[in-house]
Amino acid sequence: MAKIKMKTKKSVSKRVKVTASGKLKRKQTNRSHMAHSKTTKQKRQLKKDALVSKANYKRLKYTLQD
């Protein structure tokens, strides 16, 4: 009997990308609204992608199974 494959959580796959080394890359938060109260430096630094923390890595990697 064939093993049933787990479906990928599409909501996670749209928000997270896997790097060549296997780490998970995500967008920064706190950029979508109320930008007038943030400094230019804050807004510029929020453009950069960030890596998923170790605390969330295992959980997110499990939901991205193929």
All heavy atoms as a GROMACS GRO file, in nm:
protein
  536
    1MET      N    1   0.083  -0.119   0.000
    1MET     CA    2   0.000   0.000   0.000
    1MET      C    3   0.088   0.125   0.000
    1MET      O    4   0.186   0.133   0.074
    1MET     CB    5  -0.090  -0.002   0.123
    1MET     CG    6  -0.196   0.102   0.122
    1MET     SD    7  -0.316   0.061   0.251
    1MET     CE    8  -0.419   0.200   0.237
    2ALA      N    9   0.055   0.218  -0.082
    2ALA     CA   10   0.136   0.340  -0.097
    2ALA      C   11   0.116   0.432   0.023
    2ALA      O   12   0.008   0.439   0.081
    2ALA     CB   13   0.098   0.412  -0.224
    3LYS      N   14   0.222   0.501   0.057
    3LYS     CA   15   0.216   0.599   0.166
    3LYS      C   16   0.145   0.725   0.116
    3LYS      O   17   0.171   0.772   0.006
    3LYS     CB   18   0.357   0.634   0.212
    3LYS     CG   19   0.362   0.729   0.328
    3LYS     CD   20   0.504   0.760   0.367
    3LYS     CE   21   0.505   0.864   0.475
    3LYS     NZ   22   0.640   0.909   0.508
    4ILE      N   23   0.056   0.777   0.197
    4ILE     CA   24  -0.017   0.898   0.160
    4ILE      C   25   0.070   1.019   0.188
    4ILE      O   26   0.121   1.034   0.300
    4ILE     CB   27  -0.150   0.907   0.236
    4ILE    CG1   28  -0.238   0.788   0.201
    4ILE    CG2   29  -0.222   1.038   0.204
    4ILE    CD1   30  -0.361   0.775   0.285
    5LYS      N   31   0.088   1.103   0.088
    5LYS     CA   32   0.172   1.222   0.105
    5LYS      C   33   0.091   1.333   0.171
    5LYS      O   34  -0.028   1.347   0.147
    5LYS     CB   35   0.223   1.269  -0.031
    5LYS     CG   36   0.320   1.172  -0.095
    5LYS     CD   37   0.353   1.214  -0.235
    5LYS     CE   38   0.463   1.318  -0.233
    5LYS     NZ   39   0.509   1.350  -0.369
    6MET      N   40   0.160   1.410   0.254
    6MET     CA   41   0.096   1.522   0.322
    6MET      C   42   0.088   1.641   0.226
    6MET      O   43   0.184   1.670   0.154
    6MET     CB   44   0.177   1.560   0.445
    6MET     CG   45   0.116   1.665   0.529
    6MET     SD   46   0.218   1.693   0.673
    6MET     CE   47   0.177   1.862   0.707
    7LYS      N   48  -0.025   1.708   0.224
    7LYS     CA   49  -0.040   1.825   0.138
    7LYS      C   50   0.037   1.944   0.196
    7LYS      O   51   0.045   1.961   0.317
    7LYS     CB   52  -0.187   1.863   0.126
    7LYS     CG   53  -0.266   1.771   0.037
    7LYS     CD   54  -0.406   1.828   0.016
    7LYS     CE   55  -0.484   1.743  -0.082
    7LYS     NZ   56  -0.618   1.800  -0.105
    8THR      N   57   0.090   2.026   0.107
    8THR     CA   58   0.157   2.150   0.146
    8THR      C   59   0.053   2.252   0.186
    8THR      O   60  -0.049   2.268   0.119
    8THR     CB   61   0.240   2.204   0.028
    8THR    OG1   62   0.334   2.106  -0.010
    8THR    CG2   63   0.311   2.332   0.065
    9LYS      N   64   0.079   2.324   0.297
    9LYS     CA   65  -0.009   2.433   0.338
    9LYS      C   66   0.018   2.551   0.246
    9LYS      O   67   0.125   2.612   0.251
    9LYS     CB   68   0.017   2.473   0.484
    9LYS     CG   69  -0.014   2.365   0.584
    9LYS     CD   70  -0.162   2.346   0.598
    9LYS     CE   71  -0.194   2.243   0.705
    9LYS     NZ   72  -0.335   2.210   0.711
   10LYS      N   73  -0.076   2.581   0.158
   10LYS     CA   74  -0.055   2.684   0.056
   10LYS      C   75  -0.037   2.823   0.116
   10LYS      O   76   0.036   2.906   0.061
   10LYS     CB   77  -0.172   2.684  -0.042
   10LYS     CG   78  -0.175   2.561  -0.130
   10LYS     CD   79  -0.049   2.552  -0.213
   10LYS     CE   80  -0.052   2.433  -0.306
   10LYS     NZ   81   0.071   2.423  -0.385
   11SER      N   82  -0.102   2.849   0.229
   11SER     CA   83  -0.086   2.981   0.291
   11SER      C   84   0.057   3.003   0.336
   11SER      O   85   0.110   3.114   0.328
   11SER     CB   86  -0.182   2.996   0.409
   11SER     OG   87  -0.157   2.896   0.505
   12VAL      N   88   0.123   2.897   0.383
   12VAL     CA   89   0.263   2.908   0.426
   12VAL      C   90   0.355   2.916   0.305
   12VAL      O   91   0.449   2.996   0.303
   12VAL     CB   92   0.302   2.788   0.514
   12VAL    CG1   93   0.448   2.792   0.552
   12VAL    CG2   94   0.216   2.785   0.640
   13SER      N   95   0.326   2.838   0.202
   13SER     CA   96   0.415   2.836   0.086
   13SER      C   97   0.415   2.970   0.012
   13SER      O   98   0.511   3.003  -0.056
   13SER     CB   99   0.376   2.724  -0.010
   13SER     OG  100   0.250   2.748  -0.067
   14LYS      N  101   0.307   3.046   0.024
   14LYS     CA  102   0.302   3.178  -0.039
   14LYS      C  103   0.377   3.283   0.042
   14LYS      O  104   0.419   3.385  -0.012
   14LYS     CB  105   0.157   3.221  -0.056
   14LYS     CG  106   0.082   3.139  -0.159
   14LYS     CD  107  -0.065   3.171  -0.159
   14LYS     CE  108  -0.140   3.075  -0.251
   14LYS     NZ  109  -0.285   3.095  -0.246
   15ARG      N  110   0.396   3.259   0.170
   15ARG     CA  111   0.461   3.357   0.258
   15ARG      C  112   0.608   3.329   0.282
   15ARG      O  113   0.683   3.417   0.324
   15ARG     CB  114   0.389   3.361   0.392
   15ARG     CG  115   0.252   3.423   0.388
   15ARG     CD  116   0.178   3.400   0.519
   15ARG     NE  117   0.055   3.476   0.526
   15ARG     CZ  118  -0.060   3.440   0.471
   15ARG    NH1  119  -0.067   3.328   0.401
   15ARG    NH2  120  -0.167   3.515   0.482
   16VAL      N  121   0.652   3.206   0.259
   16VAL     CA  122   0.787   3.164   0.295
   16VAL      C  123   0.854   3.100   0.175
   16VAL      O  124   0.792   3.023   0.103
   16VAL     CB  125   0.780   3.064   0.413
   16VAL    CG1  126   0.917   3.008   0.444
   16VAL    CG2  127   0.721   3.128   0.536
   17LYS      N  128   0.982   3.132   0.155
   17LYS     CA  129   1.061   3.070   0.049
   17LYS      C  130   1.177   2.995   0.114
   17LYS      O  131   1.233   3.039   0.214
   17LYS     CB  132   1.118   3.177  -0.046
   17LYS     CG  133   1.011   3.259  -0.115
   17LYS     CD  134   0.940   3.180  -0.223
   17LYS     CE  135   0.833   3.259  -0.293
   17LYS     NZ  136   0.698   3.226  -0.256
   18VAL      N  137   1.216   2.884   0.052
   18VAL     CA  138   1.328   2.805   0.103
   18VAL      C  139   1.454   2.847   0.028
   18VAL      O  140   1.456   2.852  -0.095
   18VAL     CB  141   1.302   2.654   0.082
   18VAL    CG1  142   1.417   2.572   0.138
   18VAL    CG2  143   1.172   2.613   0.147
   19THR      N  144   1.560   2.879   0.102
   19THR     CA  145   1.686   2.920   0.042
   19THR      C  146   1.762   2.797  -0.005
   19THR      O  147   1.724   2.683   0.024
   19THR     CB  148   1.773   2.998   0.141
   19THR    OG1  149   1.806   2.912   0.251
   19THR    CG2  150   1.702   3.122   0.191
   20ALA      N  151   1.873   2.817  -0.075
   20ALA     CA  152   1.954   2.706  -0.126
   20ALA      C  153   2.011   2.621  -0.013
   20ALA      O  154   2.029   2.501  -0.028
   20ALA     CB  155   2.066   2.759  -0.214
   21SER      N  156   2.039   2.684   0.101
   21SER     CA  157   2.094   2.610   0.214
   21SER      C  158   1.986   2.548   0.302
   21SER      O  159   2.018   2.484   0.403
   21SER     CB  160   2.183   2.703   0.299
   21SER     OG  161   2.106   2.810   0.350
   22GLY      N  162   1.859   2.568   0.267
   22GLY     CA  163   1.750   2.505   0.342
   22GLY      C  164   1.686   2.593   0.447
   22GLY      O  165   1.593   2.549   0.515
   23LYS      N  166   1.734   2.716   0.462
   23LYS     CA  167   1.672   2.806   0.560
   23LYS      C  168   1.543   2.863   0.502
   23LYS      O  169   1.521   2.860   0.381
   23LYS     CB  170   1.769   2.919   0.595
   23LYS     CG  171   1.894   2.871   0.665
   23LYS     CD  172   1.989   2.985   0.690
   23LYS     CE  173   2.115   2.935   0.756
   23LYS     NZ  174   2.214   3.042   0.773
   24LEU      N  175   1.459   2.917   0.588
   24LEU     CA  176   1.332   2.974   0.544
   24LEU      C  177   1.340   3.126   0.549
   24LEU      O  178   1.379   3.184   0.649
   24LEU     CB  179   1.217   2.924   0.634
   24LEU     CG  180   1.195   2.773   0.633
   24LEU    CD1  181   1.084   2.736   0.730
   24LEU    CD2  182   1.162   2.724   0.495
   25LYS      N  183   1.300   3.190   0.438
   25LYS     CA  184   1.307   3.335   0.424
   25LYS      C  185   1.165   3.391   0.424
   25LYS      O  186   1.075   3.334   0.361
   25LYS     CB  187   1.379   3.367   0.294
   25LYS     CG  188   1.423   3.508   0.277
   25LYS     CD  189   1.519   3.523   0.161
   25LYS     CE  190   1.452   3.500   0.030
   25LYS     NZ  191   1.534   3.541  -0.086
   26ARG      N  192   1.145   3.502   0.493
   26ARG     CA  193   1.012   3.563   0.502
   26ARG      C  194   1.023   3.714   0.490
   26ARG      O  195   1.132   3.770   0.498
   26ARG     CB  196   0.948   3.529   0.637
   26ARG     CG  197   1.028   3.586   0.754
   26ARG     CD  198   0.955   3.579   0.885
   26ARG     NE  199   1.036   3.629   0.994
   26ARG     CZ  200   1.050   3.756   1.028
   26ARG    NH1  201   0.987   3.850   0.959
   26ARG    NH2  202   1.125   3.792   1.129
   27LYS      N  203   0.909   3.780   0.469
   27LYS     CA  204   0.905   3.926   0.463
   27LYS      C  205   0.897   3.981   0.605
   27LYS      O  206   0.850   3.915   0.697
   27LYS     CB  207   0.783   3.973   0.384
   27LYS     CG  208   0.791   3.943   0.236
   27LYS     CD  209   0.887   4.036   0.170
   27LYS     CE  210   0.884   4.018   0.018
   27LYS     NZ  211   0.988   4.096  -0.045
   28GLN      N  212   0.939   4.106   0.620
   28GLN     CA  213   0.930   4.173   0.750
   28GLN      C  214   0.786   4.217   0.777
   28GLN      O  215   0.708   4.240   0.683
   28GLN     CB  216   1.019   4.298   0.750
   28GLN     CG  217   1.165   4.268   0.739
   28GLN     CD  218   1.232   4.244   0.873
   28GLN    OE1  219   1.167   4.214   0.971
   28GLN    NE2  220   1.362   4.257   0.875
   29THR      N  221   0.751   4.230   0.903
   29THR     CA  222   0.619   4.278   0.941
   29THR      C  223   0.624   4.428   0.968
   29THR      O  224   0.731   4.490   0.963
   29THR     CB  225   0.570   4.206   1.068
   29THR    OG1  226   0.664   4.230   1.173
   29THR    CG2  227   0.556   4.058   1.044
   30ASN      N  228   0.510   4.488   0.996
   30ASN     CA  229   0.497   4.629   1.036
   30ASN      C  230   0.532   4.727   0.924
   30ASN      O  231   0.585   4.834   0.949
   30ASN     CB  232   0.582   4.660   1.159
   30ASN     CG  233   0.544   4.576   1.276
   30ASN    OD1  234   0.427   4.553   1.304
   30ASN    ND2  235   0.644   4.525   1.347
   31ARG      N  236   0.501   4.692   0.800
   31ARG     CA  237   0.533   4.782   0.690
   31ARG      C  238   0.409   4.825   0.612
   31ARG      O  239   0.414   4.916   0.532
   31ARG     CB  240   0.631   4.711   0.595
   31ARG     CG  241   0.688   4.804   0.492
   31ARG     CD  242   0.814   4.754   0.431
   31ARG     NE  243   0.858   4.851   0.331
   31ARG     CZ  244   0.851   4.832   0.201
   31ARG    NH1  245   0.806   4.721   0.152
   31ARG    NH2  246   0.890   4.927   0.118
   32SER      N  247   0.296   4.761   0.636
   32SER     CA  248   0.182   4.779   0.547
   32SER      C  249   0.102   4.907   0.573
   32SER      O  250   0.041   4.958   0.481
   32SER     CB  251   0.090   4.658   0.558
   32SER     OG  252   0.044   4.643   0.690
   33HIS      N  253   0.098   4.955   0.695
   33HIS     CA  254   0.018   5.075   0.720
   33HIS      C  255   0.080   5.157   0.834
   33HIS      O  256   0.172   5.112   0.900
   33HIS     CB  257  -0.128   5.040   0.752
   33HIS     CG  258  -0.145   4.967   0.881
   33HIS    ND1  259  -0.108   4.838   0.899
   33HIS    CD2  260  -0.196   5.008   0.999
   33HIS    CE1  261  -0.136   4.801   1.022
   33HIS    NE2  262  -0.188   4.902   1.086
   34MET      N  263   0.028   5.277   0.852
   34MET     CA  264   0.078   5.374   0.951
   34MET      C  265   0.226   5.406   0.927
   34MET      O  266   0.306   5.420   1.019
   34MET     CB  267   0.055   5.324   1.093
   34MET     CG  268  -0.092   5.316   1.126
   34MET     SD  269  -0.134   5.296   1.298
   34MET     CE  270  -0.041   5.419   1.382
   35ALA      N  271   0.262   5.418   0.800
   35ALA     CA  272   0.402   5.444   0.765
   35ALA      C  273   0.445   5.586   0.801
   35ALA      O  274   0.564   5.612   0.818
   35ALA     CB  275   0.424   5.419   0.616
   36HIS      N  276   0.349   5.676   0.814
   36HIS     CA  277   0.385   5.816   0.844
   36HIS      C  278   0.447   5.830   0.981
   36HIS      O  279   0.523   5.924   1.006
   36HIS     CB  280   0.261   5.906   0.833
   36HIS     CG  281   0.153   5.870   0.929
   36HIS    ND1  282   0.148   5.916   1.057
   36HIS    CD2  283   0.046   5.788   0.914
   36HIS    CE1  284   0.042   5.865   1.118
   36HIS    NE2  285  -0.022   5.787   1.033
   37SER      N  286   0.419   5.736   1.071
   37SER     CA  287   0.475   5.746   1.206
   37SER      C  288   0.609   5.673   1.218
   37SER      O  289   0.670   5.675   1.325
   37SER     CB  290   0.378   5.688   1.307
   37SER     OG  291   0.354   5.552   1.280
   38LYS      N  292   0.654   5.611   1.110
   38LYS     CA  293   0.783   5.542   1.111
   38LYS      C  294   0.887   5.629   1.039
   38LYS      O  295   0.855   5.701   0.946
   38LYS     CB  296   0.772   5.406   1.040
   38LYS     CG  297   0.680   5.309   1.110
   38LYS     CD  298   0.668   5.180   1.032
   38LYS     CE  299   0.581   5.081   1.102
   38LYS     NZ  300   0.439   5.106   1.088
   39THR      N  301   1.011   5.617   1.083
   39THR     CA  302   1.117   5.695   1.020
   39THR      C  303   1.153   5.633   0.885
   39THR      O  304   1.122   5.517   0.858
   39THR     CB  305   1.243   5.698   1.108
   39THR    OG1  306   1.293   5.565   1.121
   39THR    CG2  307   1.211   5.755   1.246
   40THR      N  308   1.221   5.710   0.802
   40THR     CA  309   1.265   5.662   0.672
   40THR      C  310   1.359   5.543   0.689
   40THR      O  311   1.353   5.447   0.613
   40THR     CB  312   1.336   5.774   0.595
   40THR    OG1  313   1.249   5.887   0.591
   40THR    CG2  314   1.369   5.731   0.454
   41LYS      N  315   1.443   5.550   0.790
   41LYS     CA  316   1.536   5.440   0.816
   41LYS      C  317   1.462   5.311   0.851
   41LYS      O  318   1.497   5.204   0.802
   41LYS     CB  319   1.630   5.478   0.931
   41LYS     CG  320   1.734   5.373   0.963
   41LYS     CD  321   1.824   5.420   1.075
   41LYS     CE  322   1.927   5.315   1.109
   41LYS     NZ  323   2.016   5.359   1.218
   42GLN      N  324   1.359   5.322   0.933
   42GLN     CA  325   1.279   5.204   0.969
   42GLN      C  326   1.215   5.142   0.845
   42GLN      O  327   1.222   5.020   0.824
   42GLN     CB  328   1.168   5.240   1.067
   42GLN     CG  329   1.210   5.254   1.211
   42GLN     CD  330   1.092   5.295   1.296
   42GLN    OE1  331   1.022   5.392   1.266
   42GLN    NE2  332   1.068   5.222   1.402
   43LYS      N  333   1.154   5.226   0.761
   43LYS     CA  334   1.087   5.176   0.642
   43LYS      C  335   1.186   5.112   0.545
   43LYS      O  336   1.156   5.008   0.484
   43LYS     CB  337   1.010   5.289   0.573
   43LYS     CG  338   0.888   5.334   0.652
   43LYS     CD  339   0.812   5.441   0.581
   43LYS     CE  340   0.873   5.577   0.607
   43LYS     NZ  341   0.786   5.688   0.564
   44ARG      N  342   1.303   5.171   0.531
   44ARG     CA  343   1.406   5.116   0.443
   44ARG      C  344   1.454   4.980   0.494
   44ARG      O  345   1.471   4.885   0.416
   44ARG     CB  346   1.522   5.214   0.433
   44ARG     CG  347   1.631   5.171   0.336
   44ARG     CD  348   1.738   5.277   0.321
   44ARG     NE  349   1.809   5.300   0.446
   44ARG     CZ  350   1.803   5.412   0.517
   44ARG    NH1  351   1.728   5.514   0.477
   44ARG    NH2  352   1.871   5.426   0.628
   45GLN      N  353   1.475   4.967   0.624
   45GLN     CA  354   1.524   4.842   0.679
   45GLN      C  355   1.418   4.733   0.678
   45GLN      O  356   1.451   4.614   0.675
   45GLN     CB  357   1.576   4.864   0.821
   45GLN     CG  358   1.706   4.943   0.823
   45GLN     CD  359   1.757   4.971   0.962
   45GLN    OE1  360   1.684   4.963   1.060
   45GLN    NE2  361   1.885   5.006   0.972
   46LEU      N  362   1.290   4.771   0.677
   46LEU     CA  363   1.182   4.672   0.671
   46LEU      C  364   1.164   4.613   0.530
   46LEU      O  365   1.093   4.515   0.514
   46LEU     CB  366   1.050   4.734   0.718
   46LEU     CG  367   1.039   4.759   0.868
   46LEU    CD1  368   0.914   4.837   0.899
   46LEU    CD2  369   1.042   4.629   0.946
   47LYS      N  370   1.230   4.672   0.430
   47LYS     CA  371   1.223   4.617   0.295
   47LYS      C  372   1.295   4.483   0.285
   47LYS      O  373   1.258   4.398   0.204
   47LYS     CB  374   1.289   4.713   0.194
   47LYS     CG  375   1.210   4.836   0.162
   47LYS     CD  376   1.288   4.918   0.060
   47LYS     CE  377   1.227   5.055   0.041
   47LYS     NZ  378   1.307   5.137  -0.050
   48LYS      N  379   1.399   4.466   0.366
   48LYS     CA  380   1.482   4.345   0.357
   48LYS      C  381   1.406   4.224   0.408
   48LYS      O  382   1.326   4.232   0.500
   48LYS     CB  383   1.609   4.363   0.442
   48LYS     CG  384   1.698   4.475   0.395
   48LYS     CD  385   1.817   4.487   0.486
   48LYS     CE  386   1.902   4.606   0.451
   48LYS     NZ  387   2.011   4.624   0.547
   49ASP      N  388   1.434   4.109   0.347
   49ASP     CA  389   1.377   3.984   0.395
   49ASP      C  390   1.448   3.940   0.522
   49ASP      O  391   1.563   3.978   0.546
   49ASP     CB  392   1.391   3.875   0.289
   49ASP     CG  393   1.303   3.900   0.168
   49ASP    OD1  394   1.208   3.981   0.181
   49ASP    OD2  395   1.328   3.842   0.063
   50ALA      N  396   1.380   3.859   0.601
   50ALA     CA  397   1.438   3.807   0.725
   50ALA      C  398   1.426   3.655   0.724
   50ALA      O  399   1.346   3.598   0.650
   50ALA     CB  400   1.364   3.865   0.845
   51LEU      N  401   1.507   3.591   0.806
   51LEU     CA  402   1.501   3.446   0.818
   51LEU      C  403   1.403   3.410   0.929
   51LEU      O  404   1.386   3.484   1.026
   51LEU     CB  405   1.638   3.389   0.849
   51LEU     CG  406   1.742   3.405   0.739
   51LEU    CD1  407   1.877   3.352   0.785
   51LEU    CD2  408   1.699   3.333   0.612
   52VAL      N  409   1.340   3.295   0.915
   52VAL     CA  410   1.246   3.246   1.016
   52VAL      C  411   1.327   3.206   1.139
   52VAL      O  412   1.434   3.146   1.128
   52VAL     CB  413   1.166   3.127   0.960
   52VAL    CG1  414   1.085   3.060   1.068
   52VAL    CG2  415   1.078   3.173   0.847
   53SER      N  416   1.276   3.237   1.257
   53SER     CA  417   1.346   3.206   1.382
   53SER      C  418   1.351   3.056   1.406
   53SER      O  419   1.272   2.979   1.351
   53SER     CB  420   1.278   3.275   1.500
   53SER     OG  421   1.150   3.218   1.519
   54LYS      N  422   1.444   3.015   1.491
   54LYS     CA  423   1.459   2.873   1.524
   54LYS      C  424   1.332   2.818   1.590
   54LYS      O  425   1.298   2.702   1.573
   54LYS     CB  426   1.578   2.853   1.618
   54LYS     CG  427   1.711   2.875   1.552
   54LYS     CD  428   1.824   2.854   1.650
   54LYS     CE  429   1.958   2.882   1.588
   54LYS     NZ  430   2.068   2.866   1.684
   55ALA      N  431   1.263   2.902   1.666
   55ALA     CA  432   1.142   2.858   1.735
   55ALA      C  433   1.031   2.820   1.637
   55ALA      O  434   0.952   2.729   1.664
   55ALA     CB  435   1.094   2.970   1.828
   56ASN      N  436   1.024   2.887   1.523
   56ASN     CA  437   0.919   2.860   1.424
   56ASN      C  438   0.964   2.770   1.310
   56ASN      O  439   0.882   2.723   1.232
   56ASN     CB  440   0.868   2.992   1.366
   56ASN     CG  441   0.795   3.073   1.470
   56ASN    OD1  442   0.724   3.019   1.554
   56ASN    ND2  443   0.814   3.203   1.466
   57TYR      N  444   1.094   2.747   1.297
   57TYR     CA  445   1.148   2.676   1.181
   57TYR      C  446   1.090   2.536   1.166
   57TYR      O  447   1.042   2.498   1.060
   57TYR     CB  448   1.301   2.668   1.191
   57TYR     CG  449   1.364   2.590   1.078
   57TYR    CD1  450   1.383   2.648   0.954
   57TYR    CD2  451   1.399   2.456   1.094
   57TYR    CE1  452   1.439   2.577   0.849
   57TYR    CE2  453   1.454   2.384   0.990
   57TYR     CZ  454   1.474   2.444   0.869
   57TYR     OH  455   1.527   2.373   0.765
   58LYS      N  456   1.092   2.458   1.276
   58LYS     CA  457   1.047   2.319   1.268
   58LYS      C  458   0.900   2.310   1.231
   58LYS      O  459   0.859   2.227   1.149
   58LYS     CB  460   1.073   2.251   1.403
   58LYS     CG  461   1.046   2.104   1.404
   58LYS     CD  462   1.082   2.042   1.537
   58LYS     CE  463   1.053   1.894   1.538
   58LYS     NZ  464   1.083   1.832   1.666
   59ARG      N  465   0.819   2.395   1.288
   59ARG     CA  466   0.674   2.395   1.262
   59ARG      C  467   0.645   2.432   1.116
   59ARG      O  468   0.563   2.369   1.049
   59ARG     CB  469   0.605   2.493   1.356
   59ARG     CG  470   0.456   2.501   1.343
   59ARG     CD  471   0.396   2.583   1.455
   59ARG     NE  472   0.459   2.713   1.468
   59ARG     CZ  473   0.423   2.820   1.399
   59ARG    NH1  474   0.326   2.813   1.310
   59ARG    NH2  475   0.484   2.935   1.418
   60LEU      N  476   0.712   2.534   1.065
   60LEU     CA  477   0.688   2.577   0.928
   60LEU      C  478   0.744   2.477   0.826
   60LEU      O  479   0.685   2.454   0.722
   60LEU     CB  480   0.749   2.715   0.904
   60LEU     CG  481   0.678   2.831   0.975
   60LEU    CD1  482   0.752   2.961   0.949
   60LEU    CD2  483   0.535   2.841   0.931
   61LYS      N  484   0.858   2.418   0.856
   61LYS     CA  485   0.918   2.319   0.766
   61LYS      C  486   0.824   2.199   0.751
   61LYS      O  487   0.810   2.144   0.643
   61LYS     CB  488   1.053   2.276   0.822
   61LYS     CG  489   1.138   2.197   0.728
   61LYS     CD  490   1.194   2.283   0.618
   61LYS     CE  491   1.289   2.204   0.533
   61LYS     NZ  492   1.331   2.277   0.415
   62TYR      N  493   0.756   2.161   0.859
   62TYR     CA  494   0.662   2.049   0.857
   62TYR      C  495   0.543   2.079   0.766
   62TYR      O  496   0.496   1.992   0.694
   62TYR     CB  497   0.614   2.022   0.999
   62TYR     CG  498   0.514   1.909   1.009
   62TYR    CD1  499   0.554   1.777   0.997
   62TYR    CD2  500   0.381   1.936   1.033
   62TYR    CE1  501   0.462   1.674   1.006
   62TYR    CE2  502   0.286   1.833   1.042
   62TYR     CZ  503   0.329   1.702   1.029
   62TYR     OH  504   0.238   1.601   1.037
   63THR      N  505   0.496   2.203   0.764
   63THR     CA  506   0.381   2.238   0.682
   63THR      C  507   0.416   2.254   0.535
   63THR      O  508   0.329   2.257   0.449
   63THR     CB  509   0.315   2.370   0.730
   63THR    OG1  510   0.412   2.474   0.724
   63THR    CG2  511   0.263   2.356   0.871
   64LEU      N  512   0.547   2.263   0.504
   64LEU     CA  513   0.592   2.278   0.366
   64LEU      C  514   0.630   2.145   0.301
   64LEU      O  515   0.691   2.144   0.195
   64LEU     CB  516   0.712   2.372   0.359
   64LEU     CG  517   0.682   2.519   0.387
   64LEU    CD1  518   0.810   2.598   0.395
   64LEU    CD2  519   0.592   2.576   0.280
   65GLN      N  520   0.596   2.035   0.363
   65GLN     CA  521   0.631   1.903   0.308
   65GLN      C  522   0.567   1.884   0.171
   65GLN      O  523   0.456   1.927   0.147
   65GLN     CB  524   0.584   1.793   0.401
   65GLN     CG  525   0.664   1.783   0.528
   65GLN     CD  526   0.617   1.667   0.613
   65GLN    OE1  527   0.520   1.602   0.582
   65GLN    NE2  528   0.688   1.644   0.721
   66ASP      N  529   0.641   1.814   0.085
   66ASP     CA  530   0.589   1.787  -0.050
   66ASP      C  531   0.528   1.650  -0.055
   66ASP      O  532   0.573   1.558   0.003
   66ASP     CB  533   0.701   1.798  -0.152
   66ASP     CG  534   0.753   1.941  -0.159
   66ASP    OD1  535   0.765   2.002  -0.054
   66ASP    OD2  536   0.781   1.988  -0.269
   0.00000   0.00000   0.00000
